[in-house]
Amino acid sequence: VFEKFGKAARGKSCPAIDGILEEGSEILEDYDGAPALDAGLVAAAQAVEHYEIARYGTLVAWAEQMGKADVAALLKETLKEEVATD
């Protein structure tokens, strides 16, 4: 996708994901050995997936608004994969 815009991909910190990961760490600490641990970890993993689904949905809309059908198609494939993972 970045190549189609003539840009290099780069990493960037995401406070929202950082918060979800911190929540997952707290679940590990608070529920270590408890029956609720698995459910808590699934909930944290789903929170990450839901965030990714929202972001990819937004990126698809932006690509379509920019007239970049090829980029939108690539992003839709990734979105489809994220939805399947959820």
N, C-alpha and C positions, 0 to 999 in steps of 0.2 A: 504494500500500500504506500509506504513512504517513497519508494522508488518512482511511483506514478506521479508524485508531486515534486520529484527531484530533490528530495530531502533524505538525510540519514536518520535512522531511528536512534533514539536516545532514551535513557532511563530517566525516570522522574519519580520522586517519592509521592505517595498518595496518602494524605492524612486519614481519609475514610477507611481505606484498607488497613492502614496501620492500627486504627481503632478496633476494627473487627478482629485483627490478629491478636491484639492485646486482650480483647474479650475472650478469645479462644484460650489464651494462656491462663487467664483467670479461671476459666472453666476447668482446665486441667488441674490447677492447684486446689480449687474449692471442692471438686467432685472426685478427686483421685480415689479410685477403688470403689466408688459408689455406683449403684445401678444406673443413675442418671447421667453418668459421664458420657456414654456413647450418644445419647440423645442431645446432650449439650454440644458435643463436637460436631454432630451432624448439623445442628442449627447454625453453628459458626461457619461451617463449610458452605451451607446454603446461603448465608448472608453474603459471602464472597461471590458466589455464583450469581445471585440476584443483582449485586452491584455491577458485575461484568455484563450481565444481560442488559441492564439499563444503559450502560456506557455504549455498548455496541449498537443498541437501538438508536441512540442519539447520533452516533457516527454514521450510520446508514442514512438517516434523515439528512444530515449535513451533506454527505456525498451526493445524494439525490438533488438537493437544492443547488449544489455547485455544478450540476450537469455531468457528474463523474459516474456514469452508469457502471463502468468497469470496476471502479473502486467500491461502489455500493454492492455489487455482486460478490466481491471478495469478502466484504464485511458481513453480508447476509449469511454467507457460508459459516463464518466464525460464530455469528449469532446463533445459527442453527445448532452448531456443536455445543455452545454454552447451554442452550435450552435443553438439549439432550442430556447433558451432564447433570443438570438440576434434577 
